[in-house]
């Protein structure tokens, strides 16, 4: 018996935004809008891109689903499984590691009782090491949504940062009350 999958449907506002992005490109070149459309989708569908959501993007752009999967797996900004309220994207490249990124990742893992790629039991935090965030002089650092948090080089700074996030209301479409 075939499994019934919930239909993926964008909000009216989401579809309007998608159509606006597509309109920026000539007929037959709508695939060029894939990145911003994937951001819209991630915001609308819980902060991550399920296979069904990626299939819907492919349908909208009139491309093969594998073309969406390729982009989603290439860029670390796209989440391919459910994530927490705050995704801690920690820079783990050379300059940040020289300034203590590895120790910061270890402290986060210990304090939150999670491993890389995992989400805390309360759904508050996901730890996601990423490649260069281009803030080499201010490492160790991490990004949460569009904001950089830099010079997190002591346990006290990290504790204060995590506590601040715990008490922060997130106003993105996928984490509204």
C-alpha positions as CSV (number, residue, x, y, z in Angstrom):
1,X,0.0,0.0,0.0
2,X,1.4,3.4,-0.9
3,X,2.3,5.7,1.9
4,X,0.3,9.0,2.0
5,X,2.6,12.0,2.3
6,X,1.2,15.3,3.5
7,X,1.1,17.8,0.6
8,X,3.7,20.5,0.8
9,X,1.9,23.9,0.4
10,X,3.6,27.3,0.8
11,X,1.8,30.1,2.4
12,X,0.4,32.8,0.1
13,X,3.1,35.2,1.2
14,X,5.8,32.5,0.6
15,X,4.5,31.8,-2.9
16,X,4.5,35.5,-3.7
17,X,8.1,35.7,-2.6
18,X,9.0,32.7,-4.6
19,X,7.3,34.1,-7.7
20,X,9.1,37.4,-7.1
21,X,12.5,35.6,-7.1
22,X,11.6,33.6,-10.2
23,X,10.6,36.8,-12.0
24,X,14.2,38.1,-11.8
25,X,15.4,35.5,-14.3
26,X,14.6,35.0,-18.0
27,X,12.2,32.2,-19.0
28,X,14.0,28.9,-18.8
29,X,16.5,30.2,-16.3
30,X,14.2,30.0,-13.2
31,X,16.7,27.5,-11.6
32,X,18.8,30.5,-10.9
33,X,16.3,31.4,-8.1
34,X,17.0,28.1,-6.3
35,X,19.0,29.5,-3.3
36,X,16.5,32.2,-2.2
37,X,13.6,29.8,-2.7
38,X,15.3,27.3,-0.5
39,X,15.7,29.9,2.2
40,X,12.0,30.7,1.9
41,X,11.2,27.0,2.2
42,X,13.4,26.5,5.2
43,X,11.8,29.4,6.9
44,X,8.3,28.1,6.2
45,X,8.7,24.5,7.0
46,X,10.3,24.3,10.4
47,X,13.8,25.4,9.8
48,X,14.8,22.5,7.6
49,X,14.3,21.0,4.1
50,X,12.6,17.6,4.1
51,X,12.7,15.5,0.9
52,X,9.1,16.4,0.3
53,X,9.8,20.2,0.5
54,X,12.8,19.8,-1.8
55,X,10.6,17.9,-4.3
56,X,8.1,20.8,-4.2
57,X,10.9,23.3,-4.9
58,X,11.9,21.1,-7.9
59,X,8.3,21.1,-9.1
60,X,8.0,24.9,-8.8
61,X,11.3,25.4,-10.7
62,X,10.5,22.7,-13.3
63,X,13.8,20.9,-12.5
64,X,14.7,17.4,-11.3
65,X,14.6,16.8,-7.5
66,X,18.2,15.8,-7.6
67,X,19.2,19.3,-8.6
68,X,17.6,20.6,-5.4
69,X,19.2,17.9,-3.3
70,X,22.6,18.7,-4.8
71,X,22.4,22.3,-3.7
72,X,20.9,21.5,-0.3
73,X,23.8,19.1,0.5
74,X,26.5,21.4,-0.7
75,X,25.7,24.4,1.4
76,X,25.8,24.1,5.2
77,X,23.2,26.9,5.6
78,X,20.5,24.4,4.7
79,X,19.3,21.9,7.3
80,X,18.4,18.4,6.2
81,X,16.8,17.3,9.4
82,X,14.8,19.1,12.2
83,X,16.8,21.6,14.2
84,X,16.5,23.4,17.5
85,X,15.3,26.9,18.2
86,X,18.9,28.1,18.0
87,X,21.3,26.6,15.6
88,X,24.8,27.2,16.8
89,X,26.9,27.3,13.6
90,X,30.5,27.2,14.9
91,X,33.3,28.1,12.6
92,X,35.8,25.2,12.7
93,X,38.4,26.3,10.1
94,X,42.1,27.0,10.8
95,X,42.2,30.5,12.1
96,X,39.2,30.0,14.5
97,X,40.8,26.7,15.7
98,X,44.0,28.5,16.4
99,X,42.0,30.9,18.6
100,X,40.1,28.1,20.4
101,X,37.2,26.9,18.3
102,X,37.9,23.2,19.1
103,X,37.8,24.0,22.8
104,X,34.6,26.0,22.4
105,X,32.9,23.1,20.5
106,X,34.0,20.8,23.3
107,X,32.5,23.1,25.9
108,X,29.3,23.4,24.0
109,X,29.1,19.6,23.7
110,X,29.7,19.2,27.4
111,X,27.4,22.0,28.6
112,X,24.5,21.0,26.3
113,X,25.1,17.2,26.4
114,X,25.0,16.9,22.6
115,X,27.4,15.9,19.9
116,X,28.0,17.7,16.6
117,X,24.8,17.7,14.5
118,X,22.6,16.9,17.5
119,X,19.8,18.9,19.1
120,X,19.2,19.2,22.8
121,X,16.4,17.2,24.3
122,X,14.4,20.4,25.0
123,X,14.7,21.4,21.3
124,X,16.5,24.6,22.2
125,X,19.9,24.2,20.6
126,X,21.5,22.4,17.6
127,X,25.3,22.2,17.3
128,X,26.4,22.6,13.7
129,X,30.1,23.0,12.9
130,X,30.6,24.9,9.6
131,X,33.3,26.0,7.4
132,X,34.7,29.5,7.4
133,X,32.4,32.3,8.4
134,X,34.9,35.0,7.4
135,X,35.5,36.4,10.9
136,X,39.0,35.1,11.3
137,X,40.3,37.8,13.6
138,X,37.5,37.5,16.1
139,X,37.4,33.7,16.7
140,X,36.4,31.6,18.2
141,X,33.0,32.6,16.9
142,X,29.7,31.3,15.9
143,X,26.6,32.3,14.0
144,X,23.0,32.0,15.1
145,X,20.6,32.9,12.2
146,X,22.1,36.1,10.6
147,X,24.0,37.2,13.7
148,X,27.7,36.6,14.5
149,X,28.9,36.2,18.1
150,X,32.6,36.7,18.3
151,X,35.5,36.3,20.8
152,X,33.8,33.5,22.7
153,X,37.1,32.6,24.1
154,X,36.3,31.9,27.7
155,X,33.9,29.6,29.5
156,X,32.3,32.6,31.2
157,X,31.5,34.3,27.9
158,X,30.1,31.1,26.5
159,X,27.9,30.5,29.6
160,X,26.6,34.1,29.4
161,X,25.9,33.7,25.6
162,X,24.0,30.4,26.0
163,X,21.9,31.8,28.9
164,X,21.1,34.9,26.8
165,X,19.9,32.6,23.9
166,X,17.8,30.5,26.3
167,X,15.9,33.7,27.2
168,X,15.6,35.1,23.7
169,X,12.3,35.0,21.8
170,X,12.9,34.0,18.2
171,X,10.8,35.8,15.6
172,X,11.3,33.6,12.5
173,X,8.3,32.0,10.8
174,X,9.3,28.5,11.9
175,X,9.7,29.3,15.6
176,X,6.7,31.5,16.4
177,X,4.5,30.6,19.3
